[in-house]
């Protein structure tokens, strides 16, 4: 589960970093607002990926998903991207649990 969630957060880091210039140039958000907001969320995505060994990483990752959707109020395309990454996040957790359970069952059978 951890590896799938880490992949989602890694790609989200890239997307959040790339949203920064979009916010500045297209949405006319001041750089003093866009830089800390988007790059801060991007850094938090990396921190969450590093914390995935604990429950705190999953909680922080979920908060980042909500914040990404919230960026849609500034840059409307983030509604679509945020919801897509939110779906990826849920799928990573659900499928990751299934994979972990299958590995444990296979190890127990061996």
N, C-alpha and C positions, 0 to 999 in steps of 0.2 A: 504494500500500500504506500509505503514511504517513497519509493522510487517514482511511482506514477504521480503522486502529489508534488514531488519535487520538480518533475518535468513541467507540470502545469505552471507552477510558480516561476520557474525559469523562463518560460515563454512569456508569461505575464510581465516579468521584469522588462523584457525587451519591448513589449507593447506599451507599457506605461512610460518607459523612457522615450519612446517615439511619439507619444501623445503630447509631450511637452512642447515641441516646436509647433505642433498643430494648434494647441491652445493659444500660443503667443501670436502666430501669424493669421490663423483663420478665425478664431473666436475672439481676437483682440483682448485677451487676458494679459494683464501686466506681467512681465517676467518675474517681478518680485512675488507674485502670487503663484504663477504656474510652476516655476522651478521648485520651490519647496513642496508644493502639493503633489505634483506628478513624480518628481524624482524621489521625494520622501516615500511615496507609496511603492515606487520601484525598489528602493532600498529595503523597505519593510517586507517586500515579497522575497528578497534574498535572505533576510533574517528569518522569516517564517520557514523557508526551505531548510535553513540550518537547524531550526528548532523542531523539525518533524520527528525527532526521536521522542519528544515529549508531547503531551496533549496540547501544550501551549502553542506549538507550531500549527496545529490544525485549527485552533481557535483564531489565531492571528491570520491564517490563510483565509478563513471564512470571512473575517472582517474586511480583508483586502478585496474579496470578491464583491462584497456589498459596496465598498467605497468605489470600486471600478464602475459599477452600475451607476452610482451617484454622480460620477463624472459626466454622465450623459446629459445632465442638466446644463453643463457648460459646452460640451462637444457632443452633439446628438448621436454621432456614430458610436460613442462609448456605451450607449444603451445596448446596441447589438453586440459589440465586442465584450462588454461586461457580462451580459447574459450568456454569451457563448462560453466565456471562461468560467462562469459560474456552473454551467452544465458540465464542462470538462472537469471541474473540481469535484462535483458530486459523483461523476462517473469514475474518477480516479479513486475516490474513497470506497465506493461500492464494489467496483471491480477489483481493487487492491485487496479488500477484505476477502473476496472470493478466492483470489489467487493465494493469499496467505493461508486460508483454510484448506485449500487443495494441497498446498505444500506440506502442511502439518499432517494431513491425512495420509499423504504418500510417505512421509517420514515415519509415521506411526506403523504403517503397513509393512515397512521394510525391516 
